[in-house]
Amino acid sequence: LQEFATGGVVFGTTVSLRVLHDDASTAHTALSAAMQALREVDHLMSLHRHDSALSQLNRDGVLDHPDPRLLAVLQAAQSTARMTGGAFDVTVQPLWDAASGQTDSATALARVGWHKLAVDTAQVRLGEAGMAVTLNGIAQGYGADVALATLRAHGIQHALDRKSTR
């Protein structure tokens, strides 16, 4: 088995993927597909992209017919919020904005609340003006799962870990 790698900037950070495989063409094709899958997740869920679906939701307060991948992540986030009594809450973006001096913390805190986020297949809606969602606590993990599934679909069995079978 040989090691092959690729990387790029996704989710506002540098990402690298490594695989072990005996065929260079298969490895390169799989790595390219996995990076494309990550870029697609980034295009949906990144706060660093003004054209992402998440940025559109935060800007408009509503997102009609959300992409199934975004919907799955938001549903997982809401489920986690319920299970943790709100300790995990993707609506904390106003607090990040307040921390950077864009708003005051009292105003920001009033705009936070996972229970005010409506998520269903037809529409995602923020419960009030000024609310905003960050998926930074969940989207990267989802992206890693998508990348691994893509690599597996291309026949890669040894990926995304430091352990090798050499």
C-alpha positions in Angstrom: 0.0 0.0 0.0 1.1 3.5 -0.8 0.1 6.8 0.9 -1.7 9.5 -1.1 -2.8 12.8 0.2 -4.6 16.0 -0.8 -5.8 19.1 1.0 -7.4 22.5 0.7 -9.2 25.2 2.5 -12.7 24.2 3.6 -14.8 25.6 6.5 -12.3 28.4 6.8 -9.5 26.1 7.8 -6.9 23.8 6.1 -8.1 20.3 5.6 -6.0 17.3 4.6 -7.0 13.8 3.6 -4.7 10.8 3.5 -5.4 7.4 2.2 -3.5 4.1 1.7 -4.1 2.2 -1.5 -2.3 0.1 -4.0 -3.5 2.0 -7.1 -2.6 5.7 -7.6 -5.4 6.4 -10.0 -8.1 5.0 -7.7 -6.6 6.9 -4.8 -6.4 10.2 -6.6 -10.0 9.9 -8.0 -11.3 9.0 -4.5 -9.4 11.9 -2.9 -10.7 14.4 -5.5 -14.3 13.2 -5.0 -13.9 13.4 -1.2 -12.6 17.0 -1.4 -15.5 17.9 -3.7 -17.9 16.4 -1.2 -16.3 18.6 1.5 -16.6 21.7 -0.6 -20.3 20.9 -1.1 -20.8 20.7 2.6 -18.8 23.9 3.0 -21.0 25.6 0.4 -24.1 24.7 2.4 -22.9 25.2 6.0 -20.0 27.7 6.2 -20.2 31.0 7.9 -17.1 32.0 5.9 -19.0 32.0 2.6 -21.5 34.7 2.0 -23.3 32.5 -0.6 -23.7 29.5 1.7 -27.2 28.3 2.6 -26.4 28.9 6.2 -25.4 32.5 5.5 -28.6 32.9 3.5 -30.6 31.6 6.5 -28.8 34.0 8.9 -29.3 36.9 6.5 -33.0 36.3 5.6 -34.2 34.5 8.7 -35.8 31.8 6.5 -34.6 29.1 4.1 -37.2 27.4 1.9 -36.7 23.8 0.8 -33.4 23.3 2.6 -30.9 20.9 1.1 -31.3 17.4 2.7 -27.7 17.5 4.0 -28.2 20.8 5.7 -31.6 19.6 7.1 -29.9 16.4 8.5 -27.3 18.5 10.3 -29.8 20.9 11.7 -32.0 18.1 12.8 -29.1 16.4 14.5 -28.2 19.7 16.2 -31.7 20.2 17.5 -31.8 16.6 18.8 -28.5 17.2 20.6 -29.9 20.4 22.0 -32.9 18.6 23.4 -30.7 15.8 24.8 -28.4 18.3 26.5 -31.0 20.7 27.8 -29.7 23.4 25.5 -26.1 23.0 26.4 -25.4 22.4 22.7 -27.2 25.2 20.8 -26.4 26.2 17.3 -28.2 29.6 17.7 -25.3 31.0 19.7 -23.9 33.0 16.7 -25.2 36.3 18.1 -23.0 35.7 21.2 -19.9 35.3 18.9 -20.9 38.5 17.2 -21.2 40.2 20.6 -17.8 38.9 21.6 -16.3 40.6 18.5 -17.9 43.9 19.4 -20.6 43.8 16.8 -23.5 43.9 19.3 -23.9 44.1 23.1 -24.1 40.8 25.0 -27.6 41.4 26.6 -29.1 41.9 23.1 -27.2 38.9 21.8 -28.3 36.6 24.6 -32.0 37.5 24.0 -31.6 36.2 20.4 -30.2 32.8 21.4 -32.4 29.8 21.9 -32.5 26.5 20.0 -36.2 26.1 20.7 -36.8 29.2 18.6 -35.3 27.5 15.5 -37.9 25.8 13.4 -36.5 23.0 11.2 -38.5 20.9 8.8 -38.3 19.6 5.2 -40.2 22.6 3.8 -38.5 25.4 5.6 -36.0 26.4 8.2 -36.9 29.5 10.1 -35.3 31.6 12.8 -37.7 32.6 15.5 -36.9 36.3 15.6 -35.0 39.0 13.9 -31.3 39.0 14.8 -31.1 35.3 15.5 -28.3 33.5 13.7 -27.0 29.9 13.5 -23.5 28.6 13.5 -22.8 25.0 12.6 -19.1 25.2 13.5 -19.7 22.7 16.4 -21.2 20.0 14.1 -20.6 20.7 10.3 -17.0 19.7 10.3 -17.8 16.3 11.9 -20.5 15.8 9.3 -18.0 16.8 6.6 -15.6 14.2 7.8 -18.3 11.6 7.7 -19.2 12.6 4.2 -15.6 12.5 3.1 -15.0 9.1 4.6 -18.2 7.7 3.0 -17.1 9.1 -0.4 -13.7 7.5 0.0 -15.3 4.2 0.9 -17.6 4.4 -2.1 -14.5 4.7 -4.3 -12.9 1.6 -2.8 -10.6 3.1 -0.2 -10.4 1.1 3.0 -7.6 2.9 4.7 -8.3 6.6 5.2 -8.5 9.5 7.6 -6.4 8.0 10.3 -2.7 7.9 11.3 -2.6 4.2 11.6 -1.5 2.2 8.6 -1.5 -1.5 7.8 2.1 -1.4 6.5 
